[in-house]
Amino acid sequence: MPLSDIPQGSMRPVTIGGREIVICHTREGVYALDNICTHAHARMCEGRLRATRLVCPLHGASFDIRDGKVLGPPAILPLPIFQVRIVDGTIEVAV
């Protein structure tokens, strides 16, 4: 996907290899995580992105997009993350 398709401060869901992923573009970079909350199976792309914090739309669990760590309950398991690189203005995600 072209980097220009995801403005800084936003996120976009994509399906890669049958897996739903959310790509987040922040001032710190571009990150890719599982799009399904580890707490209650909500779609993370429907939540809020606040700097490097991704907040679930269902119960408010929050995660650090840089490493998937839980920042706020009720989630206790981290979100799986994926390696990202930008090549010639295109986002590439290793699944």
C-alpha contacts under 8 A as a table, 3 or more apart, distances in Angstrom:
res1	aa1	res2	aa2	distance
1	M	5	D	7.06
1	M	90	T	5.59
1	M	91	I	5.38
1	M	92	E	7.36
2	P	5	D	5.52
2	P	6	I	7.78
2	P	89	G	5.91
2	P	90	T	4.33
2	P	91	I	5.93
3	L	6	I	5.77
3	L	7	P	7.71
3	L	86	I	7.68
3	L	89	G	5.56
3	L	90	T	5.40
3	L	91	I	5.72
4	S	7	P	6.26
4	S	89	G	7.55
6	I	10	S	6.26
6	I	11	M	6.44
6	I	12	R	6.79
6	I	24	C	7.84
6	I	25	H	6.53
7	P	10	S	5.74
7	P	11	M	7.97
7	P	25	H	6.76
8	Q	25	H	4.99
8	Q	26	T	5.11
8	Q	27	R	6.55
9	G	24	C	7.50
9	G	25	H	5.65
9	G	26	T	4.89
9	G	27	R	7.25
9	G	49	L	7.17
9	G	50	R	7.80
9	G	51	A	7.07
10	S	24	C	6.07
10	S	25	H	5.72
10	S	26	T	7.17
10	S	49	L	6.86
11	M	22	V	6.57
11	M	23	I	5.40
11	M	24	C	4.27
11	M	25	H	6.12
11	M	45	C	6.65
11	M	49	L	7.40
12	R	22	V	5.57
12	R	23	I	5.33
12	R	24	C	6.70
12	R	45	C	6.46
13	P	20	E	6.89
13	P	21	I	5.66
13	P	22	V	4.29
13	P	23	I	6.22
13	P	35	N	7.01
13	P	45	C	6.04
14	V	20	E	5.85
14	V	21	I	5.37
14	V	22	V	6.19
14	V	23	I	7.42
15	T	18	G	5.87
15	T	19	R	5.32
15	T	20	E	4.45
15	T	21	I	5.98
16	I	19	R	5.28
16	I	20	E	6.54
16	I	21	I	7.19
16	I	95	V	7.28
17	G	95	V	7.40
19	R	34	D	7.93
20	E	34	D	6.39
20	E	35	N	5.61
20	E	36	I	7.58
21	I	32	A	6.51
21	I	33	L	5.59
21	I	34	D	4.63
21	I	35	N	4.60
21	I	36	I	7.94
22	V	32	A	5.68
22	V	33	L	5.49
22	V	34	D	6.16
22	V	35	N	4.93
22	V	44	M	7.18
22	V	45	C	6.08
23	I	30	V	6.98
23	I	31	Y	5.69
23	I	32	A	4.46
23	I	33	L	6.66
24	C	30	V	5.61
24	C	31	Y	5.18
24	C	32	A	6.26
24	C	49	L	7.88
24	C	65	I	7.59
25	H	28	E	7.93
25	H	29	G	5.90
25	H	30	V	4.46
25	H	31	Y	6.55
26	T	29	G	5.22
26	T	30	V	6.24
26	T	51	A	6.31
26	T	52	T	7.04
27	R	51	A	7.62
28	E	52	T	7.91
30	V	84	V	6.97
30	V	85	R	7.98
31	Y	65	I	6.36
31	Y	66	R	6.46
31	Y	81	I	7.84
31	Y	82	F	7.51
31	Y	83	Q	7.62
31	Y	84	V	6.27
32	A	65	I	7.50
32	A	81	I	5.83
32	A	82	F	5.34
32	A	83	Q	7.06
32	A	84	V	6.66
32	A	93	V	7.21
33	L	65	I	7.04
33	L	68	G	7.13
33	L	79	L	6.44
33	L	80	P	5.71
33	L	81	I	4.25
33	L	82	F	5.93
34	D	37	C	7.62
34	D	79	L	6.02
34	D	80	P	5.50
34	D	81	I	6.36
35	N	43	R	5.48
35	N	44	M	5.02
35	N	45	C	6.38
36	I	41	H	5.19
36	I	42	A	5.51
36	I	43	R	4.86
36	I	44	M	5.75
36	I	79	L	8.00
37	C	40	A	5.97
37	C	41	H	4.85
37	C	42	A	5.30
37	C	43	R	6.41
37	C	44	M	6.08
37	C	56	C	6.69
37	C	75	A	7.92
37	C	79	L	6.95
38	T	41	H	6.13
38	T	75	A	6.36
38	T	76	I	7.72
38	T	77	L	5.96
38	T	78	P	6.89
38	T	79	L	6.34
39	H	61	A	7.63
39	H	74	P	6.82
39	H	75	A	4.73
39	H	76	I	7.20
39	H	77	L	7.39
40	A	58	L	7.61
42	A	56	C	7.00
42	A	57	P	7.03
42	A	58	L	6.23
43	R	46	E	5.75
43	R	47	G	7.46
43	R	56	C	7.46
43	R	57	P	7.56
44	M	47	G	5.24
44	M	48	R	7.93
44	M	54	L	7.44
44	M	55	V	7.17
44	M	56	C	5.33
44	M	57	P	6.75
45	C	48	R	7.52
46	E	56	C	7.45
46	E	57	P	5.95
47	G	54	L	7.12
47	G	55	V	5.42
47	G	56	C	4.83
47	G	57	P	4.15
47	G	58	L	7.87
48	R	54	L	5.84
48	R	55	V	5.11
48	R	56	C	6.98
48	R	57	P	7.16
49	L	52	T	7.03
49	L	53	R	5.84
49	L	54	L	4.67
49	L	55	V	6.38
50	R	53	R	5.04
50	R	54	L	6.35
50	R	55	V	7.81
52	T	64	D	5.70
52	T	65	I	5.45
52	T	66	R	6.89
53	R	62	S	6.37
53	R	63	F	5.58
53	R	64	D	4.91
53	R	65	I	6.08
53	R	71	L	7.81
54	L	62	S	5.43
54	L	63	F	5.20
54	L	64	D	6.38
54	L	65	I	6.37
55	V	60	G	5.62
55	V	61	A	5.77
55	V	62	S	4.30
55	V	63	F	6.55
56	C	59	H	6.31
56	C	60	G	4.86
56	C	61	A	5.28
56	C	62	S	6.09
57	P	60	G	5.93
59	H	74	P	7.14
60	G	72	G	7.75
60	G	73	P	7.39
60	G	74	P	7.48
61	A	70	V	7.60
61	A	71	L	7.56
61	A	72	G	5.26
61	A	73	P	4.90
61	A	74	P	5.39
61	A	75	A	5.46
62	S	70	V	5.99
62	S	71	L	5.22
62	S	72	G	4.88
62	S	73	P	6.93
62	S	75	A	7.58
63	F	68	G	5.67
63	F	69	K	5.43
63	F	70	V	4.51
63	F	71	L	5.03
63	F	72	G	6.98
63	F	78	P	7.14
63	F	79	L	7.17
64	D	67	D	5.93
64	D	68	G	5.11
64	D	69	K	5.30
64	D	70	V	6.53
64	D	71	L	6.39
65	I	68	G	5.31
65	I	69	K	7.69
65	I	81	I	7.89
66	R	81	I	7.98
67	D	81	I	6.51
68	G	78	P	5.11
68	G	79	L	4.57
68	G	80	P	6.01
68	G	81	I	5.97
69	K	77	L	7.71
69	K	78	P	4.73
69	K	79	L	6.71
70	V	73	P	7.35
70	V	75	A	6.66
70	V	76	I	6.41
70	V	77	L	6.67
70	V	78	P	5.27
70	V	79	L	7.65
72	G	75	A	6.97
73	P	76	I	6.65
75	A	78	P	7.69
82	F	93	V	6.52
82	F	94	A	6.00
82	F	95	V	6.26
83	Q	93	V	5.80
83	Q	94	A	5.35
83	Q	95	V	7.67
84	V	91	I	6.96
84	V	92	E	5.68
84	V	93	V	4.65
84	V	94	A	6.51
85	R	91	I	6.02
85	R	92	E	5.32
85	R	93	V	6.69
86	I	89	G	5.95
86	I	90	T	5.40
86	I	91	I	4.72
86	I	92	E	6.06
87	V	90	T	5.20
87	V	91	I	6.62
87	V	92	E	7.20
